[in-house]
Amino acid sequence: MLKTVQTQLLESRWDDDAVQGMSESELLLYRSNILGSDKRVTNYGGGNTSAKVTEVDPLNGDNVEVLWVKGSGGDIGSIKMDGFSTLYMDKLQALKSLYRGVEFEDEMVGYLPHCTFKLNPRAASIDTPLHAYVPRKHVDHVHADAIIAIAASTNSKELTQEIFGDRIGWLPWKKPGYELGLWLEKFCLENPDADGVVLESHGLFTWADTAKDCYDQTIDVINVATKWLADRSDGVAPFGGPVHGSLPVNERCAIAARLMPAIRGFVSGNQHMVGHFNDSDAVLEFVNARNMEPLAALGTSCPDHFLRTKIRPLVVPFDPDTSNIDAVLEGLPDQIDAYRKDYAAYYERCKHDDSPALRDPNAVVYLVPGVGMITFAKDKATARISGEFYVNAINVMRGASAVSKYQGLPEQEAFDIEYWLLEEAKLQRMPKPKSLAGRVALVTGGAGGIGAATAKRYLSEGACVVLADINEEALESTQENLAGTYGKDVVRRVRMDVTSEDAVAAAFADAAVEFGGVDILVSNAGIASSAPIEDTSLALWNKNMDILSTGYFLVSREAFKLMRVQDMGGSVVFVGSKNGLAASPNAAAYCTAKASEIHLARCLALEGAETGIRVNVVNPDAVLRGSKIWEGDWLEQRAGTYGTDKDGLEEMYRQRSMLKRSVLPEDIAEACYFFAADTSSKSTGNIINVDAGNVQAFTR
């Protein structure tokens, strides 16, 4: 049998030497992290772990039993000690006397803060009772694909019995909450020898009296299910077998680059959305399969899958055999509109009197035969994670449909989770988005001082950034530095020669595949030269014009093409120069090219206005620190022009300015941020001089 990710057994990651001397709460953290480190065990943010620990009560010094359990919104793979809620077990037990029945179970969440141990600020999750009332010291709850494949089968109870016998029990579907906690307690009391239970359409609970035994139990149960599924599905064509072949990788990316900006424009009505593309083997096997569409229409099963991926995906009618991308793009508006209407109808069918208002009716997941899967969300990490969740759902559907019949959550149950008032309250507590949240910026000259500072400023306001530069070594270093601060999800790099049409087009296509499109272009790539006119060669003249004029034209043209497809407006920022307005001796080629930039920006401001594309210019002067153009002959040449040495040039520029201040890359970045943000939404065709004051460069 061919070994795949889905059929490989889990290996124990428990290291006895590493846990020597750990307390019970530290063992819980260790167990949680190694469980969450493998997506086959549980997905990001999914599952819970807990331990019942003897602690000293700070009020009276007595020993008390305290539940340590993953707090609301946490992720067991990356959780730290402060990610656990801590609650008095005796108070949690006392809550039973306050319970008024399943129709009132949500009110029990309001009592959990009253059970807090040591004033722990970490909010307890809705799953707290599920762990509290299992009468064992250690409890794991995970969403392993192999287990959910069984749990999401129409005969999951019978399959669970066949696979595990009496070792693992089974409970029918029940929305997470207080009632399910009581169900688990009842099961444990009636089946004291059981090691765990499968929850229909949900996941797995396992338990033991030591942290290691609980971990081993979880891994072993998942492996038993994995092996059973592999044996039973051996020789069965997944999803009914393929009806399409996958396009070559470069063609897949080319189709995604055309689709993603178009979809992004449609789904960004309320806020800018960011895209993610996945063409992994598991995704391609599914999107190319005969039964893909009917299975996708059933939706996902596990509540965590569903919350991340919506009621169902949208299947894009692309035919890899005929490559009908033009027809697909032409029909996309009607298809997306039909999805929205279907989602609104689902809302109307299922809503309650107190349901929250209809949310964004657009799909999260887009399946493209022969190409892969596209996901959109408010930020890159969420878009990527939503895709990972749907890969989990694909694995579940593969297993369930191979040994039985897959079933998604019933529509009403799905709605009651998606529009759960407790989930709505969690959404309302989310912090206000940053000013550039959901925006995507492409910065040319991104490895230089001004480019890197601008990228940093944008990232600090929630944007995603593509760094474009011709210097690969500096580009890699800049990306690593920014990713270390802001995370790998939001920073990409692309080597780009701004004078090459093909390179520029490829860079924007890469940006479309990585993030879904581009909202902000900062045209900043530059060189500088200094020579008397009689010593200025044609090659030197042309080099200045090629990079500083033609290069700005090429990247702007590509940005306009992409922004028009998105139909969301956009901001183009030219980093010009004081020399574009004020003449300077021995720099005719540079000054003329910079003047060309400024006039190009004015022309583009006229052309872009009708579609909301704003074009503005930031004019720096004498930005020496961190600037790449001062690393070559330019510094020496300008020092010679002004009769000073290299060390004295910055002071000369400072004293020459009206404000007697040095201009730094961060100063230019701030002006670039102003033109990218909504605070300048009514400004186009403008110039901001950031030069510490130069009367010759006054625009009027």
N, C-alpha and C positions, 0 to 999 in steps of 0.2 A: 504494500500500500504506500502511495506517495505521501511523504510527510509534508504537511503545510502548517502554517501558523495555527490553523484551527484544529489540527490533529496532534500537534506536539504537546506532550505532557509537561506540566509545570514542574520545575525543580525547586527544592526548598532553598530559600535564601536566608534561613535562620542560621546565625553564627553564634555558637555557644560561648566562644571566647569574647565576642563583642558585647555580650549582655552581662558579663560578670559584674556583680556589684550594683546592678540596676535596681531601683525601687519598682514597685508594682505599676505606678503611673508611668515611669520611664520605659518599662517593658511594653506597656500599652502603646506608647509613642513608637517604639521600635517596630512592634508588630504591625501597626497601622501603616508605617512608611514602606515596609517591604511588601505588604499586601497591595498597596496602592501604586507600587512601582511597575506593575505589569497590567496593561490594559485588558488582558484576558481574564484577570481576576475581577477588576471593577474599573469603570470609566472615571474620567476626571470629575471630581465633585460627588461621585456616586458612592453609595454604601456608607456604613457606619461601623465603628468599633467601640467597645466599652470594657470597662473593668470596674468591679466593686471593690473598693480599697478601704482599709481601716485607716482612719485619720484621727488626729487629736482635735476635738472641738475647741475652737478659740474662746468660746463663751464660758466653758466650765472645766476644760482640761480632760474630759472623758474621751474614751475611744468611741468613735462612731463610724458607721458604714457609709461611705460616700460613693456615689456613682460618678465615674469619669466617663464621659461620652462625647463623641465628636459634636462640636457646636454647630449651630445653624450656618449653612453656606460654606462649610469647610470642605477640604479635599484630603483624604487620608494619606495620599501619596506625598503631599508636601506639608502636612500639618505640623505645627510646633506645639510645645506644651501649652501655650496660651490659646490654642485653638480648641481645647476641650472645655466643655461645660462641666461644672462640679455641683452635685445636688445631694442633699441629705436623703438617704434611702428611707428613713422612717417617715419623713414628710411626704415622699412620693407614694409610699404605701397608704398614708392617711388621705391622699387625694381620692382614693376609691370611694370614700364615704360621701364625696361631693359630686360624684358622677351621676348625671341625670338621664343617661341613655344616649344611644348613638346619634339621635337627632341634635343633641347638644354637645357632641364630643369636641367641637372646635373651641368651646369656651374653656376647656381644660388647659389649653396652651397658656391662657392668661394666669393660671395658678403656678406655672413652673417657676417664674422668678421668685416666688415666695419660698421655694425649696432650695434656693441657692446656698452653697457652702462657701464661706469666706468671701462673700460679696463679689464673687467672680463675675466680671462684666460680660463674659462670653455668653451670648443668648443660646438657650437650649433649643434644639430642633424639634420638629413635630414627631420625630422618631424616638424621642427620649423614652416614652412609656414602653416601646417595643423592647428596649434593652433593660429597663428597670424591672419589669415584671417577669423576665426569664430568670428562674431561680438558680442561676449558675454564676460563678465569679467573672467569667470572661465570655463575651459574645461578639461574634463577627456577623455583619450583614453585608453581602457583596452581590454584585450584578454580573457574575461571570457569564460569558456568552453561552457556554455549554449548558449551564443550568437554566438560563432563560429560554434556550431552545426547547428544553423539556417543558418548562413552565408555560410557554406560549403555544404548546401543541393542544389540539382540541381534546385529546385524551391524556392530559398531563398527569392526572392522578394515577391512572393505570401504569403509565411509563415510569413514574417515580417509584411505584411499588416494584415494578419489574427490575429496575436498575438497583435499587437500594434495599429492598425488603423492608424490614421494620427499623432499620438503622436511621433512615431519614423519613420523616413524615411529610404530609401534604396538607395545605390549607387553601380553600378557594379564594378567588380574588376579593380583596378588601382594600379600599383606599387606606393609605398610611394614616395612622392617628391613634387615639386613645383606645378605641374599640379593638383594633388589631393587637394592641399590647395585651389586652385581656385575653384575646384568643390565644396568643402565644403562651401566656401563663397557663391557661387551661390545658393546652396541648402538652406542655412540659409536665404538669402534675399528673396527667393521665397516661403519659408515656415516659416514665422516668429514665428508661434505658436508651431513649433516642438521642442521637448526636446532633440532630438539627431538623430543619423543616424547609421544604420548598414552598414558596408562596406563588400561587398561580399568577402568571403574567407579570411577575415582579422580580423574584430573585431568591436568594438563599440565606437562611439563618443557621449558624452553627455555634456550638458552645462547649465549654470545658471549664475545669477548675484551676488550670494554670494557663499563663499566656502562651507558652510553647505548645501545649496540647491543643489549645484553641486554634493556633495558626496551623499546626499539622493537620488538624481535623478539616479545616477549610480547604487547604491545598489538596488533601486526599480525596475529599468529596468531589471537587471540581475535576480531578484527574480521572476518577471513576466514570463520571459523566462524559468526559472528553473521549475516553477510550471506547465506551459503549457506543457513542454517536459515530465515531470513526469506523468501528466494526460494522455497525448496522448500515451506514451510508456508503460503504466501500462499493464502488462500481455503479453507484447511482449518479446520473448526470445532474449536477447542481442546477436548480431552478428550471428544470426541463430541458437543459442543454442550450448551446449557443445558437442564435439566429443571425448574429452579426459578428464580424471580426473587428479587432481594435485597429485604429489607424496607427501609423508610426508615431513615435513620441513627438517629433517636431510638428507633424500635422495636427495632433491632438491639441498641442499648445496654440497652434495658429487658429484653430476653431474656437478654443476657449477665449483667446484674445479678442475675437470678434463678438462672441456672445456676451462676455461678462460686462463690458461697458454698457451694452444695450439693456441688459437685465437690470444693471445697477441704476440706470436712469429711471426705470419704471418703479423700482422698489424703494427709492430714496425720497419719497414724497414728504414724509414727516421728519426725517433726519437722514443725514448722509450714512449710507451703509458701506461696509467693507466686505470684499469677497475673498473666497478661498477656493482653490482648485485642487482636486484629488483624483489622480488617475492610477492609483495603486492596483495591484492585481486583483484584490478582492472586489474593488469597485467595478473594474472592467468586466470581471466575470458576471457580475450582477446586471449591469446596464446592457450587456450584450445578450442576455438570456431570454429564452422564449416566454418564461413566466414572470419576467420583471414587472410589467405593467400591472397585472392583476395582484401580484404580491405587494407592490408599492401602494396600490389603492387601499389595501387593508390597514395601512398605518402601522405604527410601532406598538409594542406591548408594554415593556417596562416603563413605569412613570417617568424615570429620569430621561430615557430616550425620547419620550413623547414631548416633555417640556422643552427639550432642546431643538426638536426637529419639526414641531407642529403636527397637525392632524394627519397630513400625508405630504409627500413631495410632489413636485411638478415634473412631469416627464416631457422633455423637449423633443419634438418629432424630427430629430436629425437622422438622416439615413447615411451611414458611413460608406455605403456602396455607391451612392450617387452624389454624395457631398452637396446636399441641397441647402447649404448654409444661407444663400440669399433668400430662398423661399421661407426658411425658418425665421430669419430676421423680419421679413415682411409680415409674417403671421404672428409674431411675438406679442404685439399689443393686444390682439384679440384673445390669445391664449392666456395671458396674464390677467386680463379683465375677467375671463371666464373663471379662473381660479379664485379671484377675489369674490365674485358673486357666489360661487359654491361655498366659500368659507363663511360669507355673511349668512347664507341660508343655514349652514350648520349652527352658527351662533343663534339664529332665530329659533331653530328647532329645539335647542337644548338649554337656552338661558332660563334663569330663575328670576323671580321678582327682585332679588338683591344682587344679581350678577353684576360684576364690573362692566363698564362700557366695552363695546367691540374694540379689540386691539388691531394692530397692523394686520390687514387681511392678506398680505403677500406671503408666498411660499418662502421657506428658509432653504430647502434642499431642491436642487435642480439636477435631474438625471439625464445624461446625454449619451445615447448609444454610440459605441465606438470611440468615445472621447473621455468620459469620466463623470465626476460629480462636482457641482458648483454649490457652494453655500454662501449665504449673505447674512450678516448680523451687524450690530452697532459698532463693533470693534473687531480687529483682526483675530484676537485670541478666541473670542466667542464664535466667530465664523469657523475657525479651525476646529474648535472643540465640538461644535455642532456637527461638522463633518465626521469627526471621530465617533460621535454617538451614532450617526447613521451607519458607519461601518460596523459598529457593534450590532445594530439592528439587522444589517445584511447577514452577519454571521449567525444571528439567531434564526432568521428566515431560512438560511441554508440548512441548518441542522434540523429545524422543525419540519420543513417540507420534505426532507429526505427520509424521515422515519415516521411521519404522521402528516397532519395538516396544520399549517400555521394559522393562528388567529391573532388579530390585533385586539387592542382594548375596545370594548363596546363604546359606541359613539358618545353616549351620555356619560359614561364613566370617564372617558377621555376629556370631555368638556368640563366635568366637575373638578378635574385636576388642573386643567389649563386655566380655568377661571375661578379657582379656589380662592376664597376671600383671604385665607392666610398667605397664599402666594401673592395676591394683589398687595397685601400689606407689606410684604417683603420688597416688592417692586417699588412701592411708594417710598420706602426707606433708602433707596439707592441714591448715592450722591448725584448732584447736578452734573451733567456732562461738561467736560472742559470745552473751551471755546473752539478748538479745532477737532473735536471728536468726530470720527468718521471721515475726516478729510484725508486725501492722499496727495503728497507733494513729491515732485521730482526736482532735484537740485543738481544742476550741472556745476562742474567745478566743486563737487561735493566733498572732495578730500582736502580742499584748501582751507585757509583760516576763516574766510567769510562764509564759505559753503558749509563747513562743519558747524560753525556757530549758528547759522540759520537753521540747519537741520535740528540741532539741539533745542533751539527755541520752539520750533514746531512740535517736536516730540514732547516737550514739556507741557504743551497745550493739547495733547491727545491725538496728534496727527500720526499717520504712517508716512514714512519717508523712503524714497528711492534715491540713493546717492549715485550720481553719474560722474565719472571722471576718466581721464585717459591714463592716469598713473595708478596702476593696479596695486602696487605695494602700499601706497598711501591710502588708497581706497579701502583695502582690506583692514588696515590698521584703524581707520576712522570708523568703519562699521563695527568692528569689535569693541571699540571704546564706547560708542553710543549704545550698542546692544547690551553691554555690561550694566549700563545705567537704566535703560528703558525697556529691556527685554528683546529677545531675538525675533519675536513675532512682528515687530513694527518697523524694523530696519532691513532694507535690502540694498544691494549694490549691483551696479552694472557698468562694465567698462564701455565707454562711449567716446568716440571721436566726433565732435560736433560738426566737423566739416564733411562727414560721410553720411549721405542720405540713408544708406542701408543700415548703418550703425544707429542712427537716430531713430529710424522706424522700429528697429529691433528692440531698442531700449524702451520705447513706449509700449510695445507689445508685451515685453516682460513685465512692465508695471501693471498692465491690464490683467495678466495672468496671476500675478502675485497678490494684487489688492483689488482688482476689479475695475480700475480706471485711474484717472488723475484729475485732481481738482485745482492744484496749485503748481505752476511751473515757476521756478526761480532760475532764470538764465544768468549764470554767473561765471561760466568758463571763461578764462582769460589768459592773455599774455601781456607783456609790455615791452616796448623797445624804445631806444633813444638814440638818435643820430641826427646830425645836421642834414638838411634836405639834399645837399650834393653828395652826401655819403649814404643816403638811403637807397638801397638796391631795390630793384623791382621785386625780387624774392621776398625781401623784408616787408615791403609795402603789401604785397599779396598775402603774406602770412597774417598780418594784422587784419586785413579785410576778410580773409577766409574764416578766421576764428571769431573775431569780434563783430563782424557784420553778417556774413553768410551763415556762420554758425548759429547766431541768434535767430536768423530767419528760419533755418531748418528746424530747430527745436520748437519754435513758435508755431510753425506750420503744422507739425505733427501734433502739438498740444491742441490746436484749434480743431483738427480732425476728430480727435478723441473726445474733446469736450462737447462738440456738436452732437456726436453720437449719444453721449450721456444726457444732453439737454438739461443740464443742471447749473449752467453758468460756469464760472471759474475765475481764477485770478492768475494773471501772468505778471511776474515781477522781473524787470530787467535790472541787474546790478550794473549800472553805467559807470560814470566817472565825472568828477569835476571838470576833467579835460574835455568832456563832450560839450561843455558850455563855455569854458574859458580856455583860450589858446595858451600853449606852453611852448617854450623854445626847444628845439632839437627833438621834437616828438610829433612831427606832422602825421606820420602813418597812424600812430596810436590815437592821437586826438581826432583825426578824421573818421577813423573807424568807430570811435566812441560817439561822435556826433551822429553817425549813421544809425547807431543803436537807438538813440533818443528819438530820431525822426521815424524809425521803423515802429517804435512803440506807439507814437501818435497815430500812425496809419492803422495799426492793429486795434487801437482803442476804438476807432471809428467802425471797423469791420465787426468787432466782437460785441458791440453794445447791444445789438438787436437780440442776441441770445444770452445776454447777461455775463459775457466774458469781459472782465475788466483787465486793463493793461496799464501798468504804472512803472515808474522808474525810481530807483534809489541811486543817488550819485554820491559815492564816497570820495574822500580825498586823503591821501597819505596814510593808508592803513598798512603800517609796516609789520606789526606783530602778527605772526602766524600766517602771513600772506605768502603764497608760493611764488608770486611774480617778483618778490623782492629777494629771492634766493639766487638769482642768476646775475647776468650782466647789468640788468636794469638798475639795481641799487648803486653799483659803481658809476654807471653812466649818469644817473641823476645827481649823484654827489659831485661828479666832475662839472656838470652843468651849473650847479649852484656854488661851486668853489668851496666845498667842504669835504669832510671825509665821511665814511660810512657811519661812524659813531655819532657824528654831529648832525646827520641828516634829519633824524626824527625831531631833535630839538629845534632845528631850523624850521621844519614844517609846523611845529607847535607854536613857535613865536610868530610865524607868518600868519597864522589864523587869527581871526578877530577875537575869539574867546580864549586863545592861548591854551588850548587843551589838545591832547592827543586823541585821535580817533581809533577806536578798537573794533575788531571784528564783531563783538557783541553789540556795538552801537548800530552797525549796519543790519545785523540780524533783527534788532528791534524794529527798525523801519520796514524790513521785509515781512515781519510778523503783522505789523499794522495793515499793510496792503493785502495780506492773505486773510485777515480776520473780518468778521461781519461789521466791526466798528468802522471799516472803510467801504462798506457795501455800496455807497453812493459816490464813490470816487473812481474815476478812470481818466486816463490821459494826463495824469499828474506826475510831478517830479518832486521828490524830497531830497534835498541836499543834506548829507551828513558829513560835514567837512569842517566843523568847528568855526564856520564863518569865513566866507571868501567873497568879497564884493563883486569880483569879476564873474562869479558863477550865479549871481542873483538871476532868477528866471524872468523878472520883470524890472 
